[in-house]
Amino acid sequence: MSTRILVDSTADLNPAVQDQMMVVPLTIHFGEEEYIDGVNITGQEFYEKLVESEVLPTTSQASPFAFQKAFQEAVDAGDTVVAVTITASLSGTYQSACIAAADFPGKVFVVDSHSVTIGAAILAEYGLRLANQGMSAQDVAEELTKKRDEIRLLAMLDTLEYLKRGGRISKTAAVAGSLLSIKPVLTIQDGEIKVLGKARGSRQANNMLIQEINKAGGVDFSMPLLLGYTGLNDALLQKYIHDSEALWQGHEETLHTTLVGSVVGTHTGPGAVAVAFFSGGNC
């Protein structure tokens, strides 16, 4: 018997470990068109459509049936499961997983990540590390629940256009932000999106990200760390990595990066840069 780690497709995983986890996909709608996240639409294809589409896409939570099917597969193989989901405050996916898990007492344990995208991903990656060390599914779930609030997820947006299209800010604010090259810096606190500040230009925004990492007590480099980007290329992320080189130098030989998927990408648009880490280490 082994412990499998399962995530929903909003968790944008480190490419180095994604093949070691089970994934339950969400559904994406572009008007009348429906896609299964990561199945019949890739992240690259999603951003191509996002830029071209006149309508903002919507996403649907994973169903209890989708989780039940994945859980059944693992249990039938003699394994147990720890499912890590997007924060319950932003999606009903956690509740779907809990409904499905009720059919597998003692076999399936569900953890609300209190985060999203790469924040949920590094929690799941930590769970994978524990499972590979032989820890039981119940103990893994309990440890993840203890550690989840040590995760810091910070993101810089390149444009306010998609927040405007999604009704999160006014058209006037979006136009003003564009003219002034405003780059909002966001985080997840208590499972909800919070604006930490607004920078003038990408260099100032990069500096703000660095400052926020320092405020969090630095990065615990003994734990998983992941950087992400939205859009068709990672040019802005690479600029951030260069600007913040002092943070990582001497700690990480290789910084793992990944493309942030459809759920977050719908609201941020292309050109966003994000970093997720466990706080409490040394800068």
C-alpha positions in Angstrom: 0.0 0.0 0.0 1.2 3.5 -0.8 -0.1 7.0 -0.4 -1.0 8.9 -3.5 -1.2 12.7 -3.7 -4.0 14.1 -5.8 -4.7 17.7 -6.8 -7.2 19.5 -8.8 -6.0 21.1 -12.1 -5.9 24.6 -10.5 -2.6 23.5 -8.8 0.1 24.4 -11.3 2.7 21.8 -10.4 6.4 21.8 -10.5 7.2 20.0 -13.8 9.7 17.9 -11.9 7.0 16.2 -9.9 3.8 16.5 -11.9 4.0 12.9 -13.2 4.0 11.6 -9.7 0.6 13.1 -8.8 -3.0 12.4 -9.8 -5.0 15.4 -11.2 -8.7 16.0 -11.3 -9.5 18.6 -14.0 -11.8 21.6 -13.9 -13.8 22.7 -16.9 -13.2 25.9 -18.9 -15.9 27.6 -21.0 -15.2 30.1 -23.8 -18.8 31.1 -24.5 -20.4 28.0 -25.9 -17.2 26.1 -26.2 -16.3 23.7 -23.3 -12.8 22.4 -22.5 -11.4 20.0 -19.9 -8.5 21.7 -18.3 -5.2 19.9 -19.3 -7.1 17.2 -21.3 -8.3 18.8 -24.5 -6.7 22.3 -23.9 -3.2 23.0 -22.9 -2.0 26.1 -20.9 -0.5 27.5 -24.1 -3.7 27.0 -26.1 -5.7 28.6 -23.2 -3.6 31.8 -23.4 -3.8 31.9 -27.2 -7.6 31.8 -26.9 -7.7 34.2 -24.0 -5.9 36.9 -26.0 -8.1 36.3 -29.1 -11.5 35.9 -27.4 -13.9 38.8 -27.0 -15.6 37.0 -24.0 -13.9 36.3 -20.7 -13.8 32.5 -20.1 -15.4 30.9 -17.0 -14.5 27.8 -15.1 -16.5 25.2 -13.4 -15.5 23.3 -10.3 -14.6 19.7 -10.4 -17.6 17.5 -9.6 -17.9 14.9 -6.8 -18.1 12.2 -9.5 -14.7 13.2 -11.0 -13.1 12.9 -7.6 -15.0 9.7 -6.8 -13.7 8.1 -10.0 -10.1 9.1 -9.1 -10.4 8.0 -5.5 -11.9 4.6 -6.6 -9.0 4.0 -9.0 -6.4 4.5 -6.2 -8.3 2.5 -3.6 -8.9 -0.4 -6.0 -5.1 -0.5 -6.4 -4.7 -0.9 -2.6 -3.6 2.7 -2.1 -4.7 5.6 0.1 -5.1 9.2 -1.1 -4.4 12.7 0.2 -6.3 15.2 -2.0 -5.1 18.8 -1.9 -7.5 21.4 -3.4 -7.9 25.0 -4.2 -9.0 27.1 -1.3 -12.7 26.6 -0.5 -13.2 30.4 -0.4 -12.6 30.6 -4.2 -14.2 27.4 -5.4 -16.6 24.6 -4.5 -14.0 22.1 -5.6 -13.0 21.4 -2.0 -16.6 20.5 -1.1 -16.8 18.2 -4.1 -13.7 16.4 -2.9 -15.1 16.0 0.6 -18.4 14.6 -0.7 -16.6 12.0 -2.7 -14.2 11.2 0.1 -17.1 10.3 2.4 -17.4 7.0 0.5 -13.8 6.0 1.4 -13.5 6.4 5.2 -9.9 5.9 6.4 -8.7 5.7 2.8 -9.0 9.3 1.4 -8.2 12.5 3.2 -8.9 16.0 1.8 -6.9 19.1 2.6 -8.0 22.6 1.7 -4.7 24.3 0.7 -5.9 27.8 1.7 -4.2 28.8 -1.5 -4.3 28.5 -5.3 -2.1 27.7 -8.3 1.6 27.4 -7.3 0.7 27.9 -3.6 -1.5 24.8 -3.6 1.2 23.1 -5.8 4.0 23.4 -3.3 1.8 22.1 -0.5 1.0 19.1 -2.6 4.7 18.7 -3.4 5.5 18.7 0.3 2.9 16.0 0.8 4.5 14.0 -2.0 7.8 14.2 -0.2 6.3 13.0 3.1 4.4 10.1 1.3 7.7 9.0 -0.3 9.2 8.9 3.1 6.6 6.4 4.1 4.3 8.6 6.2 0.6 7.4 6.3 -2.1 9.3 4.4 -3.7 10.5 7.6 -0.4 11.8 9.0 0.4 13.5 5.7 -3.0 15.2 5.7 -2.5 16.4 9.3 1.0 17.7 8.6 -0.2 19.6 5.5 -3.0 21.2 7.5 -0.4 22.4 10.0 1.9 23.8 7.4 -0.5 25.3 4.9 -0.6 28.7 6.5 3.1 29.1 6.3 2.8 29.3 2.5 3.2 32.7 1.0 1.9 33.3 -2.6 2.8 36.7 -4.2 2.0 37.8 -7.7 2.6 40.9 -9.9 0.1 41.6 -12.7 1.3 43.1 -15.9 -2.1 44.5 -16.9 -5.4 45.5 -15.2 -7.4 44.7 -18.4 -8.6 41.3 -17.3 -9.6 42.4 -13.8 -11.7 45.1 -15.6 -13.2 42.5 -18.0 -14.1 40.3 -15.0 -15.8 43.2 -13.2 -13.2 43.3 -10.4 -12.2 46.9 -11.1 -13.8 49.8 -13.0 -13.0 50.7 -16.6 -11.7 54.1 -15.4 -9.3 52.5 -13.0 -8.1 50.1 -15.6 -7.4 52.9 -18.1 -5.7 55.0 -15.5 -3.6 52.0 -14.5 -2.6 51.4 -18.1 -1.5 55.0 -18.7 0.5 55.1 -15.4 2.0 51.5 -16.0 0.5 50.5 -12.7 1.5 46.9 -11.7 -0.6 45.6 -8.7 1.0 43.2 -6.3 -1.3 40.6 -4.9 -1.3 37.8 -2.3 -3.6 35.2 -0.8 -4.6 35.8 2.8 -7.1 33.7 4.7 -7.9 32.1 1.3 -8.8 35.4 -0.3 -7.1 37.6 -2.8 -5.6 40.8 -1.3 -3.9 43.8 -3.0 -0.6 44.5 -1.2 0.3 47.5 -3.3 0.5 49.1 -6.7 3.8 49.8 -8.3 4.8 52.1 -11.2 6.4 49.9 -13.7 7.8 46.4 -13.6 11.1 47.2 -11.8 9.3 48.8 -8.9 6.9 45.9 -8.8 9.8 43.4 -8.8 11.3 45.4 -5.9 7.9 45.2 -4.0 7.9 41.4 -4.5 11.4 41.2 -3.0 10.3 43.4 -0.1 7.2 41.3 0.6 9.4 38.1 0.7 11.6 39.8 3.3 8.6 40.9 5.3 7.4 37.2 5.4 10.7 36.3 7.1 12.4 35.0 4.0 12.2 31.7 2.2 12.5 28.3 3.9 14.7 26.7 1.4 14.3 23.3 3.0 10.8 23.3 1.7 9.3 23.3 -1.9 9.6 26.6 -3.8 8.0 27.4 -7.1 7.7 30.4 -9.5 5.0 30.9 -12.1 4.0 33.0 -15.0 1.0 33.6 -17.2 0.9 34.1 -21.0 2.7 32.8 -24.0 6.3 33.2 -22.7 8.2 33.7 -19.5 10.2 36.8 -20.3 8.8 38.9 -17.4 9.4 36.0 -15.0 13.0 35.7 -16.1 13.5 39.4 -15.6 12.1 39.1 -12.1 14.5 36.2 -11.4 17.4 38.3 -12.6 16.3 41.3 -10.5 15.9 39.2 -7.4 19.0 37.1 -7.8 20.3 38.0 -4.3 17.3 36.2 -2.8 18.1 32.8 -4.3 21.9 32.9 -4.7 23.7 30.3 -2.6 20.4 28.6 -1.8 18.9 27.2 -5.0 21.0 26.0 -8.0 17.9 25.7 -10.1 14.7 27.7 -9.7 11.7 25.6 -10.8 9.1 27.5 -12.8 5.8 26.6 -14.3 3.0 28.1 -16.4 0.0 29.3 -14.3 -3.2 27.8 -15.7 -6.6 28.8 -16.7 -8.4 29.6 -13.4 -5.9 32.3 -12.2 -5.0 33.2 -15.8 -8.6 34.2 -16.6 -8.4 37.0 -14.0 -4.8 38.1 -14.3 -4.3 37.9 -18.0 -0.9 37.3 -19.6 2.3 38.7 -18.2 1.8 38.0 -14.5 4.7 36.8 -12.3 4.2 34.8 -9.1 6.3 33.1 -6.4 5.1 30.6 -3.8 7.2 29.6 -0.8 7.1 28.5 2.8 8.1 31.3 5.1 10.4 31.2 8.0 13.8 30.5 6.4 16.7 32.8 5.9 16.9 35.3 3.0 
